[in-house]
Amino acid sequence: MRGTLGLSLLLSLTSNTVGLAEDVDGFQLGMPLAKVRQLAIEKGYSFSNPTGSSAGGRWISYVLFTKGSNTTGPAVSFCEATLSAESLQRPSSLHEIASIIKDWKSAYGEPEVLPTIMYPKGTQYSNIEFRWLGEDNIRREITISQYGSGSTDITFGYSYVKHPCNRPG
């Protein structure tokens, strides 16, 4: 069932549909940095400056921007030049969120649920993270968030559970 759902419901920025594959707008875990750069160019994205190098400089992250606008696309992180984590945040609705969580629970089982409330600058920021740690070495996350009385956002994230950058050596 998981393979069928993953193939038929890929996340796509152009159609605003969400899926169950480890794919964010065509970027797939395991892709080399050069291939991600090529695909980003084809899709009209530009790279932000690199952020947060850790693990001895082997881990680096970027946000992709739609060229000619301030619209953000996926965030991508690389361990030793291999795409090892990716995410995408966008506005959503309660109906969409409930449907997606139902689909992911059906495909991956019960998630770990992690609610958080913070008050940056005195305004409530709430999020609920649904996390699945797959036997296939892939962490899948859906995070629902809201800042103050703003819109409700959904973030989809995929990352490797084990990779060279989160182990000593």
C-alpha positions, 0 to 999 in steps of 0.5 A: 500500500505504501508504494502505491500511495507514494507514487500517486501522491507526491508532494508538488508545489505546482498542484499543492498536493501532498504525498507519501514519498520522500520527495519534495518538489522532485528533490529526493533523499540521496541525491548528490548536491550537483543533481539538486543544483541542476534540478533547482535551476530547471525549476527556477530556484536559487540557493540561499547562502549556506547555513549552519555547518555542523558535524565538522563542516560535513553538514550544510543547509540551504533554502531554495527561493523562487527566482525573482520573488521572496517566495521560499521553496524547499529547505535542503540539507546535505551530509557530505554533499548527499541530500540527507534532509528536506522540508517544505512549509506552506499554508494549509487548512484543517481539512487538508491536515486531517486528511494527510495525517489520516493517510500517513497513519494508514501508511506508516502507523501511529506517529510520535506526537510532540506538541510545543508552545512558545511565546517569542516576543510575547506572541504564542507560537504553537506547533504539533509535530507528528513523527514517524521513524521508519524501518527504512532509515527515513524519518518522516515528519508533519508539523502543524504550526501557527504564530499568533492569530496567523494562518495555519501552516504545514511542514513536510520533512524527510531525513535519514535517521542514520547518516555519516554526519550524525555519527562520530568519525 
